[in-house]
Amino acid sequence: MLGWVNVQTELKIIANRAPLLPCGTFDRNLWLMQLTQKIRANLKRRKIEIAHFKTSLAGRVRDLSAVQMTHSAHEPEVSRFSDVAFGGGQLLINLRAEGDPDVLLAAVLKAMSECLDRAPELKLGHLHSEHFRPGQPVPTHRVAKF
């Protein structure tokens, strides 16, 4: 029943497009939470249940922001918060949900597009994605002799 989506891409900051923020830098923790909530909303509209969902944004100096969910009924929660200035890095999205993998990928890409449109200081690099439905597990049963 589960569809799987994995997305990996680079995000770069375009300095001359950065809005003026109180801290003077792009707030990646807020952006990542907004992306996660947007993907969740896209799935909810399609009545797709989330089994496991994680987004992360890693900077170039070993700093990481991460947001996760383990069920559609739960709110996204920050599992890693970074206060290091973000100059660019790697975005990872891992989604396991009860739905067609093509529909899941479309929901993720739509949310990414909308969030990038609202952040003109971000530039998307090469995007790599995988979406599939894993095969039926075939467990090995071993019976011990008594």
TIDRENKE-299140 format. One record per residue: residue in three letters; y negated, z, x of N, C-alpha, C in turn; residue number from 0. Coordinates in steps of 0.001 Angstrom, whole numbers, plus 524288, in hexadecimal, padded with zeros to 5 digits. Each point is the difference from the previous one (the first is absolute). Last residue first. Layout:
// TIDRENKE-299140
resn|n.v|n.w|n.u|ca.v|ca.w|ca.u|c.v|c.w|c.u|resi
ala|Y|Z|X|Y|Z|X|Y|Z|X|NUM;
...
***
This chain:
// TIDRENKE-299140
resn|n.v|n.w|n.u|ca.v|ca.w|ca.u|c.v|c.w|c.u|resi
phe|87269|845C7|82EF6|800AD|805A7|7FF9B|80570|80184|8017C|145;
lys|7F1B4|7EF6F|80496|8054B|8017D|7FE5A|8006B|805E0|80000|144;
ala|7EE07|7F4B5|7FC84|80307|802C2|80403|80551|80172|7FDCC|143;
val|7F2A1|7F003|7FB54|802BC|8046A|7FDA3|80355|80274|80447|142;
arg|7EE31|7F2A9|7FE16|80459|801C2|80338|80266|804C9|7FD58|141;
his|7F24E|7EE9F|7FBDC|80246|804EA|7FE28|804B0|80149|8035B|140;
thr|7ED68|7F3E2|80123|80554|80097|801EE|801F8|8054F|7FE2D|139;
pro|7F0A9|7F33D|7F6B4|8015B|8049D|80315|805B9|7FFEE|801AF|138;
val|7F14D|7F20A|7FA8F|805B0|8002B|7FFB2|801B8|8049D|8035D|137;
pro|7ECFF|7F8BE|7F57E|802C5|802CA|80426|805E6|80002|7FF08|136;
gln|7F268|7F0C5|7FA0E|802D7|8047B|7FDD7|802D7|802D7|80463|135;
gly|7EF38|7F514|805CF|804FF|7FF27|7FD59|8025E|80517|7FE05|134;
pro|7EAE0|7FD29|801FB|804A2|800DE|80337|804FD|7FF45|7FCCB|133;
arg|7ED90|7F677|7FDBB|8030E|803D9|7FD1E|804F7|800D3|80331|132;
phe|7EB9F|7F94A|8061E|80578|7FECB|7FED2|80249|8044A|7FC8E|131;
his|7EEC0|7F8F4|80D67|80100|80218|7FAC3|80568|7FE2F|7FE5F|130;
glu|7F10C|800EF|8114B|80576|7FF4B|7FE64|8006B|80240|7FA84|129;
ser|7EF5D|7F94C|80E65|80238|802D9|7FB8F|805BA|7FE9B|7FF44|128;
his|7ED32|7FEB4|80D3F|805A6|7FF2C|7FFD1|8021E|80322|7FB66|127;
leu|7EC37|7F809|8079D|802EC|8034E|7FC65|805C2|7FE7C|80026|126;
his|7EDA6|7FE8B|80D0A|804DF|7FD8D|7FE40|80323|803DA|7FCB0|125;
gly|7ED07|80610|8002A|80295|7FCC7|803E8|804D2|7FD74|7FDAA|124;
leu|7ED25|8076B|7F72B|805B2|80010|7FFF8|80214|7FC5D|80433|123;
lys|7ED6D|80B4B|7FE00|80225|7FAB9|80077|805E4|8007F|8008E|122;
leu|7EE39|80C93|7F90B|80567|7FF59|801B3|80186|7FA42|8002C|121;
glu|7EF62|806B1|7F9E3|80054|80124|8058E|80586|7FF57|8022A|120;
pro|7FB10|7FE5C|7EDB0|7FEB5|7FB59|80316|80033|800E9|805E6|119;
ala|8080F|8086F|7EE6E|7FEFF|80204|80544|7FEC4|7FB61|8039C|118;
arg|804E3|7FDDB|7EE19|7FC3F|80453|7FF9F|7FEA5|80261|8054C|117;
asp|80CA6|7F268|7FE48|7FB1E|7FDD9|7FDE6|7FBC5|8042C|7FFC3|116;
leu|8110E|804EB|8049D|7FD5C|7FD64|80456|7FADB|7FD97|7FE38|115;
cys|80AD1|807B3|7F35B|7FDD9|8040B|80371|7FD3A|7FDA1|804B8|114;
glu|808A0|7F4AA|7F41C|7FBB4|802AA|7FD53|7FD6F|80419|80387|113;
ser|80F0C|7F74C|80646|7FBA7|7FC5B|7FF8A|7FB3F|8029E|7FD8D|112;
met|80FC1|8096E|800AC|7FDC7|7FF64|80539|7FB31|7FC83|7FFD0|111;
ala|809BA|801C1|7F091|7FD12|804CD|80136|7FD75|7FFA4|80561|110;
lys|80B0E|7F244|7FB24|7FB68|80005|7FC96|7FC90|804C4|80136|109;
leu|81044|7FEBA|80863|7FC3B|7FC56|8022F|7FAFC|7FFBD|7FCC4|108;
val|80E15|80A8A|7F9D7|7FDFF|8020C|804F7|7FBB8|7FC71|80222|107;
ala|80911|7FA7C|7F106|7FCC1|8048E|7FEBC|7FD85|80247|804EC|106;
ala|80C30|7F244|801F6|7FB2E|7FE0E|7FD8F|7FC4F|8047E|7FEB9|105;
leu|810C7|8042E|8063C|7FCBE|7FDD4|80426|7FAD1|7FE06|7FDCD|104;
leu|80C64|805FD|7F3DD|7FE0F|80452|80332|7FC59|7FDFF|8044B|103;
val|808DC|7F3B2|7F5C0|7FBE8|8028E|7FCE5|7FD99|8047E|8031D|102;
asp|80E64|7F778|8075A|7FB95|7FC5C|7FFCF|7FB63|80269|7FD0E|101;
pro|81043|80955|800B4|7FD23|8000C|804F2|7FB4C|7FC49|8001A|100;
asp|8075E|80999|7EE9A|8010D|7FB33|802E2|7FCBD|7FFFB|80507|99;
gly|80452|812CD|7F848|7FDB5|7FB24|7FE36|80183|7FB77|80376|98;
glu|7FF23|8151B|80153|80398|7FD7A|7FC5E|7FD7B|7FB19|7FDCB|97;
ala|7FBB5|80815|813A9|7FEDD|800C3|7FA71|803E0|7FCF7|7FCB0|96;
arg|7F82E|80537|81483|80513|7FF94|7FD72|7FF02|8013D|7FA49|95;
leu|7F3B6|7FB13|81263|8007C|8011B|7FA6D|8059D|7FF23|7FE49|94;
asn|7F1A2|80151|81174|80591|80016|7FEB3|80080|801C2|7FA63|93;
ile|7F092|7F8F7|80EEA|80110|80163|7FA94|805E5|7FF93|7FF37|92;
leu|7F04E|800D2|810A5|80575|7FF7D|7FE49|8005D|801BA|7FA58|91;
leu|7F0AB|7F9FF|80FBC|80114|801C9|7FAB2|805B8|7FEF5|7FECD|90;
gln|7F417|80234|812CB|8044F|7FDB8|7FD12|800B8|80298|7FAB4|89;
gly|7ED61|7FDFB|80BC0|80553|801D7|800D0|803CF|7FD6B|7FC4C|88;
gly|7E9B4|804FE|80562|803E8|7FC08|7FECE|80565|80237|800F9|87;
gly|7F0F8|80A27|8021D|7FDF7|7FB15|80206|80395|7FB74|7FEE5|86;
phe|7FB38|81535|7F9A9|80398|7FB97|7FF8B|7FD5E|7FB00|801E5|85;
ala|7FE1C|815F8|80425|7FD49|7FB3C|7FE58|803C7|7FB61|8002F|84;
val|80740|8133E|7FCBA|7FE86|7FCBF|8046F|7FD6F|7FB0A|7FDE9|83;
asp|80855|80E16|7F634|7FA56|80046|80052|7FDFB|7FD09|804C8|82;
ser|81217|80046|7F24E|7FDBA|7FF2A|80528|7FA14|8006A|7FFB5|81;
phe|81320|805FE|7F521|7FA67|7FF1A|7FFB4|7FDF3|7FF44|80589|80;
arg|81347|7FFC1|7F42D|7FD8B|80035|8052E|7FA47|7FE81|7FF63|79;
ser|809E4|801A6|7F107|803C8|802BD|8034F|7FE14|80058|805A9|78;
val|7F7FB|7FDA1|7EB4C|7FF13|7FEEC|8057F|803FB|80319|80321|77;
glu|80351|7F917|7EC0D|7FE1D|8045E|80324|7FF7C|7FE64|805B4|76;
pro|801A1|7F850|7EA35|80073|7FF07|805A3|7FDD9|804AD|802FD|75;
glu|807E1|803D9|7ED38|7FB48|7FDC9|80255|80114|7FEBC|805C2|74;
his|80F47|80016|7F0EF|7FD27|80339|803C1|7FB32|7FD29|801FE|73;
ala|80CAA|7F852|7F452|7FD36|80425|7FD36|7FCC6|80374|803A8|72;
ser|80B49|7F209|80645|7FB75|7FDEB|7FD2B|7FCBE|8043B|7FD67|71;
his|80AE9|8041B|81181|80138|7FEFB|7FA7D|7FB16|7FE20|7FD4B|70;
thr|8001E|804B5|811E9|805AE|7FFF0|7FF62|801AB|7FF15|7FA61|69;
met|7EEDE|7FC56|80EE9|80191|80166|7FAAA|805F1|7FFD4|7FFCE|68;
gln|7EEAA|8003B|80F9E|80549|7FF17|7FE00|80093|801A8|7FA58|67;
val|7F26E|7FB40|81254|8001C|801B8|7FA8F|80573|7FEC1|7FDF5|66;
ala|7F4C4|801B0|813FE|8046F|7FE71|7FCC9|7FF98|80274|7FA94|65;
ser|7F685|7FBF4|814CC|7FEF9|801BE|7FAA8|8049B|7FE1F|7FCC2|64;
leu|7FCB1|8030E|815F9|8029E|7FDD7|7FB73|7FE02|80285|7FB05|63;
asp|7FDBD|7FC5B|816E5|7FE6B|8030D|7FB79|8020D|7FD3C|7FB27|62;
arg|80087|7FA7B|812EB|80431|8036F|7FE17|7FE4B|80399|7FB91|61;
val|7F511|7F213|806FC|8004E|8047F|80388|803CA|8041F|7FDDC|60;
arg|7FB1A|7EFC3|7F73B|801B3|7FE5E|80535|80099|80493|803CF|59;
gly|802E0|801B9|7EAB3|7FBF4|7FE06|80382|80249|7FEB4|8054D|58;
ala|808FC|8006A|7EC0B|80011|80236|80545|7FBC0|7FD74|80348|57;
leu|80647|80331|7EB26|7FC45|7FD02|8030D|7FF7C|802AE|80549|56;
ser|80DBD|7FF3E|7ED81|7FDDB|80284|804A4|7FC64|7FC41|802D5|55;
thr|80C58|80470|7ECD9|7FC45|7FCA6|802B1|7FE0D|802F6|804C3|54;
lys|81116|800D7|7F0F8|7FD0E|80233|8045D|7FC5A|7FBD2|80233|53;
phe|80F11|8057C|7EFA0|7FB98|7FCB0|80144|7FCDD|802A4|80444|52;
his|8127F|80095|7F24B|7FDBD|801E8|804E3|7FBC7|7FC2C|801A6|51;
ala|8070C|7FEF5|7EF05|803E7|8039B|8021B|7FDF6|80282|80508|50;
ile|7F69B|7F6EE|7EDD6|80026|80086|805AF|80435|803EA|80182|49;
glu|7FD8D|7F2F9|7EE4D|80094|8054F|80212|8007A|7FFE7|805F4|48;
ile|7F6C6|7F2AE|7F0F7|803A9|8003F|80463|7FFE9|8057E|80240|47;
lys|7F596|7F673|7F1C2|8040C|803DC|7FE9F|80460|80038|8041A|46;
arg|7EF30|7F66C|80048|804CF|7FCF2|7FF3F|804A6|80373|7FE89|45;
arg|7EF7B|80778|803CE|7FEE9|7FC25|7FBE6|804C9|7FCBB|7FEB0|44;
lys|800EA|80BB0|80E3E|80016|802CC|7FAFA|7FEF2|7FC4A|7FB76|43;
leu|7FE79|7F9C9|81160|8057A|800BF|7FE83|80067|802A0|7FAA6|42;
asn|7EF45|7FDDA|80741|80241|7FAD3|7FF02|805AC|80067|7FE36|41;
ala|7F782|80F69|80580|7FDFC|7FE40|7FAEC|80237|7FA9F|7FE8E|40;
arg|80410|806BF|810C2|80285|8032B|7FBEE|7FE48|7FE31|7FA8E|39;
ile|7F787|7F89D|80E56|8055E|7FDFB|7FF9F|802E5|802E3|7FBAC|38;
lys|7EF62|80640|803BC|7FF9A|7FAC8|7FDA2|80574|7FD96|7FF65|37;
gln|7FE5E|8101F|808E9|7FF0E|800AE|7FA66|7FFB6|7FAC2|7FD27|36;
thr|8018B|7FFC3|8125F|804BF|80235|7FDAC|7FF64|800A0|7FA1C|35;
leu|7F131|7FAC5|8098F|803F5|7FBDF|80000|804FA|801E6|7FD55|34;
gln|7F2CB|80C60|802B0|7FE77|7FC3F|7FBF6|803E9|7FB89|7FF9A|33;
met|80251|80C35|80D83|8011D|8026C|7FAEC|7FE9B|7FC3B|7FB94|32;
leu|7FB92|7FAB9|810D3|805AE|7FFFA|7FF65|8019F|80272|7FAD1|31;
trp|7EE2C|80066|804CA|801A2|7FA9B|7FEDC|805E1|7FFC4|7FF01|30;
leu|7F8E1|81035|8056B|7FE59|7FEAB|7FAB3|801E3|7FA8D|7FE7D|29;
asn|802E4|80537|8112F|80311|8035A|7FC8B|7FECE|7FEC1|7FA4A|28;
arg|7F653|7F79B|80DB1|80532|7FDCA|7FF15|80358|8034B|7FC5D|27;
asp|7EB47|7FCEA|803E7|80357|80450|7FE57|80563|7FDE4|7FE85|26;
phe|7F037|7F923|80DF0|80319|7FE99|7FB75|803AE|8048A|7FEA6|25;
thr|7EE2D|804B8|80A12|804C4|7FCF6|800D6|802A0|7FECB|7FAC7|24;
gly|7F06F|80ACD|80279|7FF0E|7FB82|80352|804BD|7FCA7|80108|23;
cys|7FCA9|80FBC|7F4B5|8025B|80114|80519|7FF4B|7FB69|803BD|22;
pro|7F950|7FED0|7EE8A|7FDE2|804CF|8025C|8022F|8010C|8056F|21;
leu|7FF1C|7EC45|7FA5B|802B3|80488|7FDE9|7FDBB|804DE|80297|20;
leu|7FB74|7EA5F|7FD2B|7FE3B|804ED|80244|802B1|80482|7FD36|19;
pro|80942|7ECF3|8021C|7FBE5|8029E|7FD04|7FE73|80516|802AB|18;
ala|807A6|7EE47|80980|80148|80560|7FE79|7FB85|80263|7FCE2|17;
arg|8014C|7EEC0|808AF|80097|8003F|7FA55|8010B|80587|7FE0E|16;
asn|7FE50|7FAA2|8124E|7FB14|7FEA9|7FD74|8005C|80002|7FA11|15;
ala|80F50|803F0|80AE4|7FBB4|803C2|800AA|7FB13|7FE92|7FCF8|14;
ile|81435|7FCEE|7FC3B|7FBDE|7FC56|80172|7FAF8|8033A|80011|13;
ile|81531|8057D|801E8|7FAC8|80141|7FE1C|7FC3C|7FBD7|80206|12;
lys|81581|7FE65|7FBC1|7FBF2|8006C|803FC|7FADB|8014A|7FD5D|11;
leu|81678|80052|7FC93|7FAC5|80037|7FDC2|7FC21|800C8|80472|10;
glu|8154D|7F8A5|7FD76|7FBD8|80253|8031A|7FAF1|7FFE2|7FCE5|9;
thr|81499|800EA|7F84A|7FBAB|7FCAC|8018D|7FC3B|80309|80370|8;
gln|8134F|8004C|7F34F|7FDBE|801BE|804F2|7FBA8|7FC2D|8016B|7;
val|80E5F|8062E|7EF40|7FB8D|7FCDA|801B6|7FDDC|8026B|804FA|6;
asn|811A5|8007F|7F1BA|7FDE3|801E3|804F0|7FBA3|7FC44|8019A|5;
val|80CDD|8050C|7EE06|7FBBA|7FCF7|80244|7FE38|802C6|804F4|4;
trp|8110E|7FF95|7F090|7FDAA|8021C|804B6|7FBB5|7FC56|801DB|3;
gly|80B49|80595|7ED24|7FDCD|7FBE9|8033F|7FD5F|80297|8049F|2;
leu|8100C|8073B|7F270|7FB45|80082|8032B|7FE83|7FAED|802AD|1;
met|80F84|80283|7F534|7FB52|80000|7FCE4|7FB09|80000|8034D|0;
***
